[in-house]
Amino acid sequence: MSDHRNVAFTGISVDREALIANYATVADQVAPSGVIAVVKADAYGHGALHAAQAFVDAGAEWLGVADIDEALALRDGGIDVRILAWLHAPDEDFERAAAENITPAVSSVDQLNAAVAAEVSSVHLVIDTGLSRNGAVESEWAELFDAAGSLQRRGERTRIEGVMSHLANASRDDDLEQDATLRRALDGLAAHGIVPEIVHLAASAASLAVPETRRDLARVGIALYGLSPFAGRTSADLGLRPAMTVTASVLRTVRVRAGEGVSYGYTHRASTDTTLAIIGLGYADGFDRAYGNRVSVSIGGQRFPVVGRVAMNAMHVDIGDADVRVGDEVVLWGDPATGVPAVEEWADAIGTINYEVVARLGRLLERRTL
Ligand SMILES: Cc1ncc(COP(=O)(O)O)c(C=O)c1O
């Protein structure tokens, strides 16, 4: 006999209205600076195309991604606003960027020359002011600024439109020191005849907490997804709404006796006779194996612990004697204002940050926009 019970959605639901509202909140706070909406890493796990479209609908004129592949995927999806990409393979020739009007942020003379050779219409220069990642370090500035100055004098098609750097978020003083270093770099560029139209430095944390570091644009990622970049401040404290809810359906329930072991390695044993609900999400989907015995989920508005080790495709929830049925919805995390766990509970459980928890979610997990 066929069974017509409702089966809850397993995967990631993204609240488009929350993305739009968060964009408006952030844009308002950083004004008169504009916003580059950062949608790298599949929009921090939220689904790049839908998130990008929501931000564009909210008024975004710029999107930011790590690499040109991500930028091209947005163009393929019909996104036509400005896109900046700042991390490139050593052999990147920028032809693809030129063809799709993507703006590369370049860190070296080699990258600048490649972008010019590809006839990219505009570039931003990446200056390292203390993160020690990409970006020209101070000892490389003279050569880079010289190359930039001479390409401008030659009247090449490629315009030096912007200058960017990225903060280490170590402390307010460190941020301000990086800001001062950026100012030195801009003075150096000016001495080579280049005054960029657009300068951008701050990401979410500094945009919200160190307003002195806001320049023409703020490159904002995590806050747009409704998550807080600060350890001691929640989304609600910042007027933001988490856009992501992760749910699963109960695949089956298993009755166990007191003393019986649960999942691999028996890291948990039932303390009383109880019932386990099995859900079909595991470390292959980006849920850390170490979540076992450290987090809880919400079913029907009640909290229940995840017990035993998270497996590749499954985890166990101890539902006691609650009336939980196969197909019921299990909320792993979402907007805590609705009573469900916050993603930060999952992050804290394994000693990481909300960024990592959402960005690591499997690309094959189903995503739907609500
Ligand atoms: C260069 C750059 N800018 C901006 C961001 C956005 O940062 P956040 O998510 O903290 O706003 C990132 C993300 O790591 C980045 O790499």
The ligand as an ORCA input file, in Angstrom:
! r2SCAN-3c Opt
* xyz 0 1
  C      39.000     39.898     -0.086
  C      37.743     39.697      0.694
  N      36.908     40.716      0.865
  C      35.760     40.607      1.566
  C      35.397     39.408      2.146
  C      34.133     39.337      2.919
  O      34.369     39.115      4.278
  P      33.193     39.041      5.332
  O      32.442     37.801      5.029
  O      33.881     38.989      6.644
  O      32.357     40.256      5.141
  C      36.249     38.311      2.006
  C      35.904     37.051      2.662
  O      36.701     36.387      3.276
  C      37.445     38.453      1.256
  O      38.281     37.427      1.074
*
